[in-house]
Amino acid sequence: MRIISLVTGVTLHKITDHGDVGPDGSFMQREGCGFIRCALHLRGNVLASSSDDSTIRLWDVDTGKCLGVRVGHKGYGKDIDLKGKPGQLSQTFSPVYKLAHTGKHGKQFASCSWDRTIVIWDASDVHDIIMLRSWKAAENSVLHLGLCSERHLAACSADNAVRIWDVETGVCVQQTTTRGYALATVRLRDNVVVIAGGDCTIRLYDWTHAKDLMGELGFYAHDAVIRDANPIFLGDADSVNWTQQPIMYRTCPQKVSIADTRAALSHMRKIWKDAIVVPLEL
């Protein structure tokens, strides 16, 4: 994970902890985990991240230091085993796919995972976040979360459903089936969410009346799977601070930042070349 200055364009902090330092004696790192699934700005200079190493970590954006680590989800338990014997990977750990706010001004947030659960966290103390509640939210992986009212979350899952959950009680108040996996949901306005995903469509769904506002299947928006969607705001609560000088401590050497940039460009050129050449060879 990189913290990049929009003032200078250089990498201030290059953070590799998800791949280097992990739970259970770094079992997950030995297995090659460390893919960062999501990053969420909580408040002030505090950032949260989640990974397939099963952890949620909080960071000081200014210094790049880790403030705390929690194992976010506990895995499938005994629901899955390997050749008749429970496996540590499936039973104990689970990739954490998405983090989302819960309307508590950055003092609480939610996470979802491959283990089918949603967890609500209290982040009042960033050095010691506390699990407030957890519940099974689907029959397959919960892939995406998004706040859709002051106390409701919309959750996309791999059992071909989008469900609306009451954050305070963990009760499902609405559900709609999807064609393919929905991979993103965004609050559009009161009681209306955008649902986007694997069938390349975008739906506008009024969850209080269980009604699609643009036809049963919405409309085709892309030529391939939609991986994510985000709101666009006319204004921003932080805009009043834009005139202040940013704090830009730096732990990543300039030569490392430059080398990473060049490596990324080289990698992209290879992807483009393969995308053109390989089909021709086939």
C-alpha positions as CSV (number, residue, x, y, z in Angstrom):
1,M,0.0,0.0,0.0
2,R,1.4,3.4,-1.0
3,I,0.7,6.9,0.4
4,I,1.3,9.3,-2.5
5,S,1.6,13.0,-2.3
6,L,-0.8,14.8,-4.8
7,V,1.4,17.9,-4.3
8,T,4.7,16.3,-5.6
9,G,3.5,13.0,-7.1
10,V,6.1,11.0,-5.1
11,T,5.5,8.0,-2.8
12,L,5.7,9.2,0.8
13,H,5.2,5.7,2.4
14,K,5.5,2.3,0.9
15,I,3.8,-0.1,3.3
16,T,4.3,-3.9,2.9
17,D,3.2,-5.0,6.4
18,H,0.2,-7.0,5.1
19,G,2.7,-9.2,3.2
20,D,5.5,-9.2,5.8
21,V,3.9,-9.3,9.3
22,G,0.9,-11.4,10.0
23,P,-1.2,-13.3,12.6
24,D,-0.5,-16.7,13.9
25,G,3.3,-16.6,13.5
26,S,3.0,-15.2,10.0
27,F,1.2,-18.4,8.8
28,M,-0.7,-16.3,6.2
29,Q,2.5,-14.7,4.9
30,R,4.2,-18.0,4.5
31,E,1.2,-19.1,2.4
32,G,1.8,-16.0,0.1
33,C,-1.0,-13.8,1.4
34,G,-0.9,-10.0,1.7
35,F,-3.1,-8.8,-1.2
36,I,-4.8,-5.6,0.0
37,R,-8.5,-5.7,-0.7
38,C,-9.7,-2.3,0.5
39,A,-8.6,1.0,2.1
40,L,-11.0,3.3,4.0
41,H,-10.3,6.8,5.4
42,L,-11.9,6.7,8.9
43,R,-11.2,10.2,10.2
44,G,-8.4,12.8,10.5
45,N,-5.2,11.1,9.6
46,V,-6.4,7.5,10.3
47,L,-6.7,5.0,7.4
48,A,-8.0,1.4,7.7
49,S,-7.0,-1.4,5.3
50,S,-8.1,-5.0,4.8
51,S,-6.4,-8.0,3.2
52,D,-6.6,-11.6,2.3
53,D,-4.4,-12.2,5.3
54,S,-7.6,-12.0,7.4
55,T,-6.5,-8.8,9.1
56,I,-7.8,-5.3,9.4
57,R,-5.1,-2.7,10.1
58,L,-5.2,1.0,11.1
59,W,-2.6,3.4,9.9
60,D,-1.3,6.9,10.6
61,V,-1.3,8.5,7.1
62,D,1.2,11.1,8.1
63,T,3.9,8.8,9.4
64,G,3.0,5.5,7.7
65,K,3.0,3.8,11.1
66,C,0.6,0.9,12.0
67,L,-1.7,1.8,14.8
68,G,-3.3,-1.6,15.4
69,V,-4.0,-5.0,13.9
70,R,-7.1,-7.2,14.3
71,V,-8.1,-10.5,12.8
72,G,-11.2,-9.3,11.1
73,H,-13.1,-12.6,10.3
74,K,-12.8,-16.1,11.6
75,G,-13.3,-18.2,8.5
76,Y,-16.0,-20.8,7.7
77,G,-15.3,-22.8,10.9
78,K,-16.2,-26.4,10.4
79,D,-18.5,-25.7,7.5
80,I,-15.6,-26.5,5.1
81,D,-12.9,-29.1,5.5
82,L,-10.1,-30.4,3.4
83,K,-10.3,-34.2,2.5
84,G,-12.3,-34.8,5.7
85,K,-10.0,-32.8,8.0
86,P,-10.5,-29.2,9.0
87,G,-7.9,-27.0,7.3
88,Q,-6.3,-24.0,9.1
89,L,-6.8,-21.8,6.1
90,S,-10.6,-22.4,5.7
91,Q,-11.4,-23.0,9.3
92,T,-9.5,-20.1,11.0
93,F,-8.8,-17.3,8.4
94,S,-10.8,-15.5,5.8
95,P,-10.0,-12.7,3.3
96,V,-11.6,-9.4,4.3
97,Y,-13.1,-8.0,1.1
98,K,-14.5,-4.6,1.9
99,L,-14.7,-1.9,4.6
100,A,-17.5,0.7,4.9
101,H,-18.6,3.5,7.1
102,T,-21.6,3.1,9.3
103,G,-22.7,6.7,9.8
104,K,-20.8,7.2,13.1
105,H,-18.4,10.0,11.9
106,G,-15.6,7.6,11.5
107,K,-15.8,6.1,15.0
108,Q,-17.4,2.9,13.7
109,F,-17.0,0.9,10.5
110,A,-18.1,-2.4,8.9
111,S,-16.3,-5.2,7.2
112,C,-17.3,-8.2,5.1
113,S,-15.6,-11.4,4.1
114,W,-15.4,-14.7,2.3
115,D,-16.7,-16.3,5.5
116,R,-20.2,-14.9,4.7
117,T,-20.2,-12.5,7.7
118,I,-20.5,-8.8,8.4
119,V,-18.7,-7.3,11.4
120,I,-19.3,-3.9,13.0
121,W,-16.3,-2.4,14.6
122,D,-15.9,0.4,17.2
123,A,-12.8,2.5,16.3
124,S,-13.2,5.1,19.0
125,D,-9.7,4.0,20.2
126,V,-7.7,3.5,17.0
127,H,-5.1,1.5,19.0
128,D,-7.7,-0.9,20.2
129,I,-10.6,-1.4,17.9
130,I,-13.4,-3.6,19.3
131,M,-15.8,-6.0,17.6
132,L,-19.4,-4.8,18.4
133,R,-21.4,-7.4,16.6
134,S,-21.0,-10.0,13.9
135,W,-23.6,-12.0,11.9
136,K,-23.9,-14.4,9.0
137,A,-25.1,-12.3,6.1
138,A,-25.3,-14.7,3.1
139,E,-25.0,-18.3,1.9
140,N,-21.8,-17.4,0.1
141,S,-19.1,-14.7,0.3
142,V,-20.1,-11.1,1.1
143,L,-18.3,-9.2,-1.6
144,H,-19.1,-5.5,-1.0
145,L,-20.7,-3.2,1.5
146,G,-22.1,0.3,1.3
147,L,-23.9,2.6,3.7
148,C,-27.4,3.3,2.3
149,S,-29.0,5.3,5.2
150,E,-27.9,6.5,8.6
151,R,-28.3,3.0,10.0
152,H,-28.5,0.6,7.0
153,L,-25.9,-1.2,5.0
154,A,-26.4,-2.7,1.5
155,A,-24.4,-5.9,1.0
156,C,-23.6,-7.7,-2.2
157,S,-23.0,-11.4,-1.9
158,A,-21.9,-14.4,-4.1
159,D,-25.3,-16.1,-3.5
160,N,-26.7,-13.8,-6.2
161,A,-28.4,-11.4,-3.7
162,V,-28.2,-7.8,-2.4
163,R,-29.5,-7.4,1.1
164,I,-30.2,-4.3,3.2
165,W,-29.1,-4.7,6.9
166,D,-29.9,-2.7,10.0
167,V,-26.5,-1.9,11.4
168,E,-27.7,-1.7,15.0
169,T,-29.6,-5.0,15.1
170,G,-28.1,-7.1,12.3
171,V,-31.6,-7.7,10.9
172,C,-32.2,-8.0,7.1
173,V,-34.9,-5.5,6.2
174,Q,-34.9,-6.1,2.4
175,Q,-33.4,-8.4,-0.2
176,T,-33.3,-8.6,-4.0
177,T,-31.8,-11.3,-6.3
178,T,-29.2,-10.5,-8.9
179,R,-28.3,-11.9,-12.3
180,G,-24.7,-12.9,-11.6
181,Y,-22.7,-11.5,-8.7
182,A,-23.3,-7.9,-7.8
183,L,-19.8,-6.4,-6.9
184,A,-20.7,-2.9,-5.9
185,T,-23.4,-0.9,-4.3
186,V,-23.6,2.9,-3.7
187,R,-26.2,5.1,-2.0
188,L,-27.7,7.4,-4.7
189,R,-30.2,9.2,-2.5
190,D,-32.6,8.4,0.3
191,N,-33.8,4.8,0.0
192,V,-32.2,4.3,-3.5
193,V,-29.0,2.4,-4.1
194,V,-27.0,1.7,-7.2
195,I,-26.3,-2.0,-7.8
196,A,-23.5,-2.9,-10.2
197,G,-21.6,-6.0,-11.0
198,G,-20.9,-9.1,-13.0
199,D,-23.6,-8.9,-15.6
200,C,-22.2,-5.5,-16.8
201,T,-25.4,-3.7,-15.7
202,I,-26.3,-0.9,-13.3
203,R,-29.6,-1.0,-11.5
204,L,-31.3,1.7,-9.4
205,Y,-33.0,0.0,-6.6
206,D,-35.5,1.5,-4.2
207,W,-35.1,-0.8,-1.2
208,T,-38.0,0.6,0.8
209,H,-40.4,-0.4,-1.9
210,A,-38.5,-3.3,-3.4
211,K,-38.6,-1.7,-6.8
212,D,-36.2,-1.3,-9.7
213,L,-36.4,2.2,-11.0
214,M,-35.0,1.6,-14.5
215,G,-36.5,-1.7,-15.5
216,E,-35.9,-5.2,-14.1
217,L,-32.3,-5.4,-15.2
218,G,-31.4,-1.8,-15.3
219,F,-29.1,-0.8,-18.1
220,Y,-25.8,-2.1,-19.6
221,A,-23.1,0.3,-18.6
222,H,-19.8,-1.5,-19.6
223,D,-18.6,-4.2,-21.8
224,A,-17.1,-6.2,-19.0
225,V,-17.6,-6.9,-15.3
226,I,-18.1,-3.8,-13.1
227,R,-15.7,-4.1,-10.2
228,D,-16.6,-1.0,-8.2
229,A,-18.6,2.2,-8.2
230,N,-18.3,5.4,-6.2
231,P,-20.4,8.5,-5.6
232,I,-19.5,11.9,-7.0
233,F,-20.0,14.9,-4.7
234,L,-20.5,18.6,-5.6
235,G,-18.7,19.5,-2.4
236,D,-16.6,17.9,0.3
237,A,-16.6,18.3,4.0
238,D,-12.8,18.5,4.0
239,S,-12.7,21.3,1.3
240,V,-12.3,24.0,4.0
241,N,-8.9,22.5,4.8
242,W,-7.5,22.5,1.3
243,T,-5.8,25.8,1.8
244,Q,-3.7,24.4,4.7
245,Q,-0.2,23.0,4.0
246,P,-0.3,19.2,4.0
247,I,1.9,17.2,6.5
248,M,4.2,15.1,4.3
249,Y,6.5,13.0,6.3
250,R,8.4,10.6,4.1
251,T,9.7,7.1,4.8
252,C,10.0,5.9,1.2
253,P,13.3,6.9,-0.5
254,Q,13.0,8.8,-3.7
255,K,14.9,6.2,-5.7
256,V,12.5,3.5,-4.5
257,S,9.5,5.7,-5.6
258,I,11.0,6.3,-9.0
259,A,11.9,2.6,-9.4
260,D,8.3,1.6,-8.5
261,T,6.9,4.0,-11.1
262,R,9.1,2.7,-13.8
263,A,8.4,-0.9,-12.9
264,A,4.6,-0.2,-13.0
265,L,5.0,1.3,-16.5
266,S,7.0,-1.6,-17.7
267,H,4.5,-4.0,-16.3
268,M,1.6,-2.2,-18.0
269,R,3.4,-2.2,-21.4
270,K,3.8,-6.0,-21.1
271,I,0.1,-6.4,-20.3
272,W,-0.8,-4.3,-23.3
273,K,1.6,-6.3,-25.6
274,D,0.3,-9.6,-24.3
275,A,-3.3,-8.5,-24.8
276,I,-2.5,-7.8,-28.5
277,V,-0.1,-10.6,-29.3
278,V,-1.6,-13.6,-27.5
279,P,-5.0,-13.6,-29.2
280,L,-3.2,-13.3,-32.6
281,E,-1.1,-16.3,-31.8
282,L,-4.1,-18.3,-30.7
